[in-house]
Amino acid sequence: MRFLLLSTLLLLSPAAVADDHADGAEFAIAIHGGAGTITRANLSAEQEVAYEAKLTEAINAGYAVLEAGGTSMDAVVAAVTIMEESPLFNAGRGAVYTFDGEHELDASIMDGATREAGAVAGVKTVKSPITLARAVMENSVHVMLSGEGAEEFSRLQGLEQVENSYFNTPARYKQLEAARAQLGEQPDKQAYLDLDQRYKYGTVGAVARDKAGNLAAATSTGGMTAKRWGRVGDSPIIGAGTWADNESCAVSATGHGEYFIRYQVAADICNRMKYQDVDVYTAGDTVIHDVLLPAGGTGGVIIVDKDGRVHLPFNTEGMYRASRQANQPIDVAIYKD
């Protein structure tokens, strides 16, 4: 039954899925649903099917926009909002809890044609943070808004508001309880450094190239389980978790955000392509495996370059991901193989 369902989702074989070294394309889109300690041992067959189905739904939504001649900006928002609405992913509906038992969401978006960008951090009552990030980019003079100010702006924009409890899910609350038990009542810096890696991951994102050759990138997250003091990760920081430039590539990142901030991962990949004249595979692999990992940074990225080539490198056990190029089948995968 599982294999029949996967066939109906247009999934490829694992070998085909793993090979993202394809030629360029007229248009292309890639998405991720987070990276981290994803193993077959802790993910049931039913859960795999659920993740693959939602990834397929999201990639199809973005692909349909591109196929119809829509913009890369519309495509990445279409894909990300679907993942924000699913409790499977640490973004929107499935956001993790802060140490104090709330949800604080971050998101960012960038237009590769203009280098315009918008971001929000620490919002609690906006149903779709990525939609708000786009509104910041298009309807304000700023790049990043945070907290209550961002929420006030969202209301002025007429965006849908929800109670913070909208983001509550039983599975995430269990994660919070487990993280609190490990951290203790008054966690210090060392306690957070020692916190199990599985609590430090979780993001969704999309990158795309449209028929006009324009790139866009979008990233949304609930952040880190048991985060405190208004912690902000890499997802809303332009250059760290999100980057798009028509002269090189578009990137959305997922992983341990503090490292992605310190190493400006998303921009570094595209700048290597732009200034060193290396291809998307070399640039992505170098930053993720040779720069980030030796420093202690774990996670991955999705990349679409200016010619529509797709690369999805990661240095963890798994990364929820999918991609599709013009007139090609969908690639969906979770594990390294």
C-alpha positions as CSV (number, residue, x, y, z in Angstrom):
1,M,0.0,0.0,0.0
2,R,2.8,2.4,0.9
3,F,4.5,1.9,-2.5
4,L,1.3,2.3,-4.3
5,L,0.7,5.7,-2.5
6,L,4.2,6.8,-3.3
7,S,3.6,6.0,-7.0
8,T,0.5,8.1,-7.0
9,L,2.6,11.0,-5.6
10,L,5.0,10.8,-8.6
11,L,8.0,10.0,-6.5
12,L,11.2,8.8,-8.1
13,S,13.4,6.0,-7.0
14,P,15.9,6.8,-4.2
15,A,18.8,6.7,-6.6
16,A,17.1,9.2,-8.9
17,V,16.1,11.4,-6.0
18,A,19.7,11.5,-4.7
19,D,21.1,12.8,-8.0
20,D,20.4,16.6,-8.1
21,H,23.3,17.2,-10.5
22,A,21.0,18.0,-13.4
23,D,21.4,20.4,-16.3
24,G,19.8,23.8,-16.1
25,A,16.2,24.4,-16.8
26,E,13.8,27.1,-18.0
27,F,12.3,27.2,-14.6
28,A,12.8,25.3,-11.4
29,I,11.8,25.1,-7.7
30,A,13.2,23.4,-4.6
31,I,11.8,23.2,-1.1
32,H,12.9,21.9,2.3
33,G,11.1,21.0,5.5
34,G,14.1,21.0,7.8
35,A,17.3,19.1,8.5
36,G,18.6,17.2,11.5
37,T,18.6,13.9,13.2
38,I,16.2,12.3,10.8
39,T,16.7,8.5,10.7
40,R,14.6,5.5,9.7
41,A,14.8,4.4,13.3
42,N,12.8,7.4,14.6
43,L,10.5,7.9,11.6
44,S,7.8,5.3,10.9
45,A,6.6,4.3,7.5
46,E,3.4,6.1,8.0
47,Q,5.2,9.3,9.0
48,E,7.4,9.0,5.9
49,V,4.4,8.8,3.7
50,A,2.8,11.9,5.4
51,Y,6.0,14.0,5.0
52,E,6.4,12.9,1.4
53,A,2.8,13.7,0.6
54,K,3.0,17.2,2.1
55,L,6.4,17.9,0.4
56,T,4.8,16.8,-2.9
57,E,1.8,19.1,-2.3
58,A,4.0,22.1,-1.6
59,I,6.4,21.5,-4.5
60,N,3.4,21.1,-6.9
61,A,1.9,24.3,-5.7
62,G,5.0,26.3,-6.4
63,Y,5.7,24.4,-9.7
64,A,2.1,25.2,-10.9
65,V,2.8,28.9,-10.4
66,L,6.0,28.7,-12.5
67,E,4.5,26.5,-15.2
68,A,1.7,29.0,-15.7
69,G,4.3,31.8,-16.2
70,G,4.0,33.2,-12.6
71,T,6.8,34.8,-10.7
72,S,9.4,33.1,-8.6
73,M,8.2,35.2,-5.7
74,D,4.7,33.9,-6.0
75,A,6.0,30.3,-6.3
76,V,8.1,30.3,-3.2
77,V,5.3,31.9,-1.1
78,A,2.8,29.3,-2.4
79,A,5.1,26.5,-1.4
80,V,6.1,27.8,2.0
81,T,2.5,28.7,3.1
82,I,1.4,25.1,2.5
83,M,4.2,23.9,4.8
84,E,3.4,26.6,7.4
85,E,-0.1,25.3,7.6
86,S,1.0,21.7,8.3
87,P,1.8,20.5,11.9
88,L,4.5,18.3,10.4
89,F,7.1,21.1,10.1
90,N,8.6,23.5,12.5
91,A,7.0,26.6,11.0
92,G,3.6,28.2,11.3
93,R,1.1,25.6,12.6
94,G,3.8,23.2,13.8
95,A,6.1,25.7,15.4
96,V,8.1,24.6,18.4
97,Y,7.6,26.0,21.9
98,T,9.8,28.6,23.7
99,F,11.1,27.8,27.2
100,D,8.1,29.7,28.6
101,G,5.6,27.7,26.6
102,E,4.8,30.1,23.8
103,H,5.5,30.3,20.1
104,E,7.7,33.0,18.4
105,L,8.0,32.7,14.7
106,D,10.5,34.1,12.2
107,A,10.5,34.4,8.4
108,S,12.3,36.1,5.5
109,I,12.0,36.5,1.7
110,M,14.3,37.9,-1.0
111,D,13.8,39.0,-4.6
112,G,16.9,38.1,-6.7
113,A,16.0,40.6,-9.4
114,T,16.0,43.6,-7.2
115,R,17.8,42.4,-4.0
116,E,14.8,43.7,-2.1
117,A,14.1,41.7,1.1
118,G,11.7,41.4,4.0
119,A,11.9,39.7,7.3
120,V,10.0,39.3,10.6
121,A,11.2,37.9,13.9
122,G,9.5,36.9,17.1
123,V,5.9,37.2,15.9
124,K,3.2,35.4,17.9
125,T,-0.2,36.1,16.4
126,V,0.3,36.1,12.6
127,K,-0.9,32.9,10.9
128,S,1.5,33.1,8.0
129,P,4.9,34.7,8.8
130,I,6.1,34.3,5.2
131,T,3.2,36.4,4.0
132,L,4.1,39.1,6.5
133,A,7.7,39.0,5.5
134,R,6.7,39.6,1.9
135,A,4.4,42.5,3.0
136,V,7.4,44.1,4.9
137,M,9.4,43.9,1.6
138,E,6.7,45.2,-0.6
139,N,4.8,47.7,1.6
140,S,7.3,49.1,4.0
141,V,10.6,51.0,3.8
142,H,12.3,48.5,6.1
143,V,13.8,45.1,5.8
144,M,13.2,43.5,9.2
145,L,10.4,44.1,11.8
146,S,10.2,42.3,15.1
147,G,7.8,41.4,17.9
148,E,4.8,43.7,18.6
149,G,5.8,46.2,15.9
150,A,5.8,43.5,13.3
151,E,2.4,42.3,14.6
152,E,1.0,45.8,14.4
153,F,2.2,46.1,10.9
154,S,0.5,42.8,10.0
155,R,-2.8,44.1,11.3
156,L,-2.5,47.3,9.2
157,Q,-1.8,45.0,6.2
158,G,-5.0,43.1,6.9
159,L,-3.2,39.8,7.4
160,E,-4.9,36.9,9.2
161,Q,-4.4,37.0,13.0
162,V,-4.6,34.0,15.3
163,E,-4.3,33.3,19.0
164,N,-0.8,32.0,20.0
165,S,-2.5,28.8,21.0
166,Y,-3.3,28.2,17.3
167,F,0.3,26.9,17.0
168,N,0.0,24.4,19.8
169,T,0.5,20.7,18.9
170,P,0.9,17.8,21.3
171,A,4.1,16.5,19.7
172,R,5.9,19.8,20.0
173,Y,4.8,20.1,23.7
174,K,6.4,16.7,24.4
175,Q,9.6,18.0,22.8
176,L,9.5,21.0,25.1
177,E,9.0,18.9,28.2
178,A,11.9,16.7,27.2
179,A,14.1,19.7,26.4
180,R,13.3,21.4,29.7
181,A,14.1,18.2,31.6
182,Q,17.5,18.2,29.9
183,L,18.2,21.9,30.5
184,G,17.0,22.2,34.1
185,E,15.2,25.0,35.8
186,Q,17.9,27.7,35.3
187,P,19.7,26.7,32.1
188,D,23.0,28.5,31.4
189,K,25.0,28.8,28.2
190,Q,26.6,25.4,28.7
191,A,23.2,23.7,29.2
192,Y,22.1,25.0,25.8
193,L,25.4,24.0,24.2
194,D,24.8,20.5,25.5
195,L,21.1,20.4,24.5
196,D,20.3,17.4,22.2
197,Q,20.8,18.5,18.5
198,R,17.2,17.5,17.6
199,Y,15.9,20.5,19.5
200,K,18.0,22.9,17.5
201,Y,16.6,22.2,14.0
202,G,13.5,22.8,12.0
203,T,12.7,25.2,9.2
204,V,10.8,25.3,5.9
205,G,11.9,27.1,2.8
206,A,11.7,27.4,-1.0
207,V,13.8,28.7,-3.8
208,A,12.8,29.2,-7.4
209,R,13.7,30.4,-10.9
210,D,10.9,31.6,-13.1
211,K,10.5,31.7,-16.9
212,A,11.8,35.3,-16.9
213,G,15.0,34.2,-15.2
214,N,14.3,35.8,-11.9
215,L,15.2,34.1,-8.6
216,A,13.5,34.2,-5.2
217,A,14.1,32.6,-1.8
218,A,11.9,32.2,1.2
219,T,12.4,30.7,4.7
220,S,10.0,30.3,7.7
221,T,10.5,28.8,11.1
222,G,9.4,28.3,14.7
223,G,13.0,28.5,15.8
224,M,14.7,26.4,18.4
225,T,12.8,24.3,21.0
226,A,13.0,25.9,24.5
227,K,14.6,29.1,23.2
228,R,14.7,32.1,25.6
229,W,15.0,35.9,25.7
230,G,13.6,36.5,22.3
231,R,16.2,34.4,20.5
232,V,16.4,34.9,16.8
233,G,18.0,32.4,14.5
234,D,19.3,32.5,10.9
235,S,15.9,32.2,9.1
236,P,14.9,35.9,9.2
237,I,18.5,37.1,8.6
238,I,19.2,38.0,5.0
239,G,22.5,36.4,4.0
240,A,22.4,33.8,6.7
241,G,19.3,31.8,6.2
242,T,17.9,33.4,3.0
243,W,19.6,34.9,-0.1
244,A,18.7,35.5,-3.7
245,D,20.6,37.3,-6.5
246,N,19.9,36.9,-10.2
247,E,23.6,37.0,-10.9
248,S,24.3,33.8,-9.0
249,C,21.7,31.8,-7.0
250,A,18.9,31.6,-4.5
251,V,19.4,29.8,-1.2
252,S,17.2,28.8,1.8
253,A,18.9,27.2,4.8
254,T,18.0,24.9,7.7
255,G,20.1,23.8,10.6
256,H,21.7,25.1,13.8
257,G,21.0,28.8,13.2
258,E,23.8,30.3,15.2
259,Y,26.4,28.8,12.9
260,F,24.5,29.9,9.8
261,I,24.5,33.4,11.1
262,R,28.2,33.4,12.0
263,Y,29.2,32.0,8.6
264,Q,26.6,33.9,6.5
265,V,26.0,30.6,4.8
266,A,23.3,31.6,2.2
267,A,25.2,34.6,0.9
268,D,28.5,32.9,1.0
269,I,27.4,30.1,-1.4
270,C,26.1,32.6,-4.0
271,N,29.1,34.9,-3.6
272,R,31.4,32.0,-4.3
273,M,29.6,31.4,-7.5
274,K,29.6,35.1,-8.4
275,Y,33.1,36.0,-7.6
276,Q,35.0,32.7,-7.8
277,D,33.1,31.5,-10.9
278,V,32.5,28.1,-9.4
279,D,29.3,26.0,-10.1
280,V,26.4,25.5,-7.8
281,Y,27.6,22.1,-6.7
282,T,31.1,23.2,-5.8
283,A,29.9,26.3,-4.0
284,G,27.2,24.5,-2.0
285,D,29.3,21.5,-1.1
286,T,32.3,23.6,0.0
287,V,30.3,25.8,2.4
288,I,28.2,23.0,3.9
289,H,30.8,20.3,4.2
290,D,34.2,22.1,4.2
291,V,33.4,25.4,6.0
292,L,30.3,24.9,8.2
293,L,30.8,21.3,9.4
294,P,34.4,21.6,10.7
295,A,33.3,24.7,12.7
296,G,30.5,22.6,14.4
297,G,27.6,23.8,12.2
298,T,25.1,21.2,11.0
299,G,22.3,21.5,8.6
300,G,21.7,22.0,4.9
301,V,20.5,24.3,2.1
302,I,18.5,24.2,-1.0
303,I,19.9,26.1,-4.0
304,V,18.6,27.1,-7.5
305,D,21.2,28.9,-9.6
306,K,20.7,31.5,-12.3
307,D,20.4,28.8,-15.0
308,G,17.9,26.7,-13.2
309,R,20.2,24.1,-11.8
310,V,19.2,22.6,-8.4
311,H,21.5,21.4,-5.6
312,L,20.4,20.3,-2.1
313,P,23.5,19.6,0.1
314,F,23.3,18.8,3.8
315,N,25.7,17.4,6.4
316,T,23.1,15.8,8.7
317,E,21.5,12.4,8.6
318,G,18.5,13.7,6.7
319,M,16.7,16.7,5.2
320,Y,13.1,16.8,4.1
321,R,13.4,18.1,0.6
322,A,11.8,18.1,-2.9
323,S,12.6,19.7,-6.2
324,R,11.3,19.9,-9.7
325,Q,12.6,21.4,-12.9
326,A,10.6,22.4,-16.1
327,N,8.8,19.4,-17.6
328,Q,10.6,16.9,-15.3
329,P,9.2,14.6,-12.6
330,I,9.2,15.5,-8.9
331,D,12.2,14.5,-6.7
332,V,11.2,13.9,-3.1
333,A,13.6,12.6,-0.4
334,I,14.2,12.5,3.3
335,Y,17.4,10.5,3.9
336,K,20.9,10.7,2.4
337,D,20.2,7.7,0.3
